[in-house]
């Protein structure tokens, strides 16, 4: 009888990381926690600058000089606010999302390419934000006491539209998605998709290395826009058939278990709580920030105050939002190993993600900051599965080893 030790197997997988790699991952990850605070401080600073300038109040007053024009006033104010916010946050974004990523070897993208993409994101974000804010402020005007309660439906509709449009209209602006070429990888993923009821006609490889050196894949979209997409980084870092099955199986778990929808439900609950707090705290925040000329929460010129309150609530709610996502990620791991018998393939892939997510954080750090279970926990869970289903896993490993050999030799 073969004895399999999941503790020793977990240690063996994690031993693929050198002490230097672990130290680098810890530094990057813990530095990322401080970025949350930095992001909040930048948001507050931008709010203070725009409020103290009085520009948005003047714009609103100018539009409504000859009578109330709430929609037009909101359109003008939100447009200026979105563009100025994007401009003022650009130095921080360049540091946090380009320079720092490059320092840790997680991107090879030139600054010019990053900047162009950031400008595109700003334009898209501004347009979407204007539409959302116009609807939100219409709710505030029509139901000044209960608007926050109706905001859940607005958030839901907004997110659904973004999920549908993402793969069709937004993601192709930044990357080239090509159908996976005929061969072993595509055949493997097609077979997996058919096995669990995932659309098998939309399997893509995209040039993710253009922006990031992170090892990743995803299932995005809903309804007819859903697709499986693998970053070319996976293959540049030597993903074999077992890893493809483990990683793609995880992403298929998100699709089959409808994680997008119940994460949306969780976000709606968080949004309701957040907007309720915004409604209660807006007068206090407006006073603290010195929002002179802002007539109340329904005044579009008060948008910096509203965003400052939301930013504060978002920071304080990080453990809740992270935990919500972490549960879905753990469930997707479970789906992968139970449906495709690839605990070692998944574990090997997870270890490659440890370069941007320290593998063994403290329990408190993981609960507060990790939106995925730690690599150490995920690998151990996979090894526990292998211990409980050893014969089936070994049989699958033998098939994958043969397939990987065929892939490596081009047969």
PyMOL commands that set and color helices and strands:
alter all, ss='L'
color gray80, all
select helices_A, chain A and resi 6-14+19-53+55-63+70-103+111-142+147-173+184-196+208-210+223-225+233-236+241-256+259-289+300-316+318-340+343-356+363-369+375-388+390-409
alter helices_A, ss='H'
color red, helices_A
select strands_A, chain A and resi 177-179+203-206+217-220+227-231
alter strands_A, ss='S'
color yellow, strands_A
deselect
rebuild
show_as cartoon
